[in-house]
Amino acid sequence: MGLFKGATAFANMAPGVGAVRAAGGALAAAGSVANAASAAQEAASVSKGVKAKSEVSFEYKLMAAGNPAAVLSDAIKAKPAADGEDVMTPLVQQVAQAVITQVTKP
């Protein structure tokens, strides 16, 4: 039950990473980094309920305002080697880096 509670809290924060869709530029990217850092902390908490050799996937889409097509989307996966291993933080970091790279393109 604790895993689902943590996952719900994490899911509520994760859309903040997509905040860049509402605005452009470095300010939006900085906000996304702050939200991603928050999400990463919650992700570490969620990981406590992860079992060894299970598969954890993180799917995301970056949308531009007024455009129904995703600017960037992916599904990344990880398999923990031990029970409770924090696999979510590295996944959130990968997503954050991909988002920053996309929004700072000239």
C-alpha positions in Angstrom: 0.0 0.0 0.0 2.9 2.4 0.8 4.2 1.9 -2.7 0.9 3.0 -4.2 0.6 6.0 -1.9 4.1 7.1 -2.9 3.5 6.5 -6.5 0.4 8.6 -6.4 2.3 11.5 -4.8 5.0 11.1 -7.4 2.5 11.0 -10.3 1.0 14.2 -9.0 4.4 15.9 -9.2 5.6 14.4 -12.4 3.4 16.6 -14.7 5.3 19.6 -13.3 8.2 18.4 -15.5 5.9 19.2 -18.4 5.4 22.8 -17.3 7.7 23.8 -20.1 4.9 23.2 -22.5 3.2 26.4 -21.3 6.2 28.7 -21.7 9.5 28.7 -23.6 13.0 29.7 -22.8 15.5 29.2 -19.9 13.0 30.3 -17.2 10.7 27.5 -18.1 13.6 25.1 -18.2 14.7 26.2 -14.8 11.2 25.6 -13.4 11.3 22.2 -14.9 14.6 21.4 -13.2 13.1 22.4 -9.9 10.1 20.3 -10.4 12.2 17.4 -11.6 14.3 17.7 -8.4 11.2 17.5 -6.3 10.0 14.6 -8.3 13.3 12.8 -7.9 13.0 13.1 -4.1 9.6 11.5 -4.2 10.9 8.9 -6.6 13.5 7.8 -4.1 10.6 7.3 -1.6 8.6 5.3 -4.2 11.6 3.0 -4.9 11.5 1.6 -1.4 8.6 -0.6 -2.5 10.4 -1.9 -5.6 11.4 -5.6 -5.6 14.6 -7.0 -7.1 14.4 -8.0 -10.8 11.0 -6.3 -11.3 10.8 -3.8 -14.2 10.1 -0.2 -13.6 9.1 2.0 -16.6 8.8 5.7 -16.9 6.9 7.1 -19.8 6.7 10.8 -20.6 5.6 13.3 -23.3 6.7 16.8 -23.8 3.9 18.9 -25.5 4.1 22.3 -27.1 1.2 24.7 -26.3 -1.4 24.4 -28.9 0.1 21.4 -30.6 -1.5 18.0 -30.2 1.7 16.2 -31.3 4.4 15.4 -28.7 7.7 17.3 -29.2 9.5 14.6 -27.3 8.3 11.3 -25.9 9.9 8.2 -24.6 9.5 5.2 -22.3 12.6 4.3 -20.3 13.0 1.2 -18.1 15.1 0.0 -15.3 15.5 -3.3 -13.3 16.6 -3.1 -9.7 19.2 -5.6 -8.6 18.1 -5.5 -5.0 14.8 -4.9 -3.1 14.3 -1.2 -2.4 17.0 0.0 -4.9 16.4 3.5 -6.1 15.7 3.1 -9.8 13.3 6.0 -10.1 15.8 8.8 -9.4 18.1 7.9 -12.3 15.0 7.6 -14.6 13.7 11.0 -13.5 17.2 12.5 -14.1 17.2 11.0 -17.6 13.9 12.6 -18.3 14.9 16.0 -16.9 18.0 16.0 -19.0 16.1 15.1 -22.2 13.5 17.9 -21.5 16.2 20.5 -20.8 18.1 19.5 -24.0 14.8 19.8 -26.0 13.7 23.2 -24.6 17.1 24.8 -24.9 17.6 23.9 -28.6 18.0 27.0 -30.7 
